Amino acid sequence: MGPYIVQATFGYYKLWSSDSGRNLAGTQSGTLIGIFPKIILEFRPDLTKDELNKIAAILDKANQTVEYFDANKNKKITMTTYTGDWELVNTSINKNKGFNCSFISVRKRA
């Protein structure tokens, strides 16, 4: 998908259990379940119909395999992901704006 991407944003999101939160004194407590990586890819505008079909086939699958370099761990990581919702805005026939989609890890970071 490299030729279709203009930007990638790497996030590391904490997932807390239901026993988490702040008490009346304002102190945070709870159980950290894990950190779940999320990569938000921004796709370029004016993709052709064939290019959109290739991207949609990947985004519409239940899971994807994503490989990226984790600067935090200083190594290449391969993870299974699911994608968030995505939408396409057409400005005229066969002209679309760029769009983004999240790839969220199904497992916590090791």
C-alpha positions in Angstrom: 0.0 0.0 0.0 3.1 2.2 0.1 2.3 4.2 -3.1 -1.1 5.2 -1.8 0.0 6.5 1.7 0.9 10.1 2.4 1.3 9.9 6.2 1.3 7.4 9.0 0.6 8.2 12.7 1.7 5.8 15.3 -0.2 5.7 18.6 0.1 3.5 21.7 -3.2 3.5 23.6 -3.7 2.2 27.1 -6.6 0.0 27.8 -7.8 0.0 31.5 -10.0 -2.5 33.2 -13.5 -1.7 34.5 -12.1 -1.2 38.0 -10.1 1.8 36.9 -10.8 5.5 37.5 -10.4 8.3 40.0 -11.7 8.3 43.5 -13.2 11.3 45.3 -9.7 12.5 46.3 -8.8 12.5 42.6 -6.3 9.7 42.8 -6.1 7.4 39.7 -6.2 3.7 40.4 -7.0 0.5 38.5 -5.6 -2.3 36.4 -3.8 -1.6 33.1 -4.8 -4.4 30.7 -2.1 -3.4 28.2 -1.0 -0.9 25.5 -2.5 -1.5 22.1 -0.7 0.0 19.1 -2.7 1.8 16.5 -1.5 3.1 13.2 -3.5 5.7 11.3 -2.8 5.7 7.6 -3.7 8.7 5.5 -4.3 7.8 1.8 -3.6 10.3 -1.0 -6.3 12.1 -2.9 -7.4 11.3 -6.5 -6.9 7.6 -6.2 -8.1 5.7 -9.3 -11.0 3.3 -9.2 -8.5 0.3 -9.4 -6.4 1.7 -6.6 -9.5 2.3 -4.4 -10.6 -1.3 -5.1 -7.2 -2.7 -4.0 -7.3 -0.6 -0.8 -10.9 -1.4 0.0 -10.2 -5.2 -0.4 -7.7 -4.8 2.5 -9.7 -2.5 4.7 -12.8 -4.6 4.4 -11.2 -7.8 5.7 -11.8 -8.8 9.3 -8.1 -8.8 10.0 -4.8 -7.6 8.4 -1.2 -8.3 9.0 0.8 -5.1 9.5 4.6 -4.8 9.6 6.2 -1.6 10.9 9.3 -0.3 12.6 8.6 0.5 16.3 11.0 3.3 17.3 10.1 2.7 21.0 11.3 -1.0 20.8 13.9 -0.2 18.1 12.8 -3.2 16.0 10.5 -4.4 13.2 7.1 -5.5 14.6 4.5 -7.7 12.9 1.0 -7.5 14.3 -2.5 -8.6 13.5 -5.0 -5.7 13.3 -8.5 -4.8 12.6 -9.5 -1.6 10.9 -11.7 1.2 11.9 -14.5 2.7 9.8 -13.5 4.6 6.7 -15.3 6.8 4.3 -14.6 8.3 0.9 -15.5 11.9 -0.1 -15.9 12.5 -3.9 -15.5 16.0 -5.0 -16.7 15.1 -8.6 -16.9 12.0 -10.7 -13.7 10.0 -10.3 -12.2 12.7 -8.0 -11.8 11.9 -4.3 -10.3 13.6 -1.3 -7.6 11.8 0.7 -8.9 9.7 3.6 -7.6 7.9 6.6 -8.2 4.6 8.4 -6.9 3.1 11.7 -5.2 -0.2 12.0 -5.6 -1.3 15.6 -3.7 -4.3 17.1 -5.9 -7.2 18.3 -3.3 -7.9 21.0 -1.5 -5.8 23.6 2.1 -4.8 22.9 4.6 -7.3 24.2 
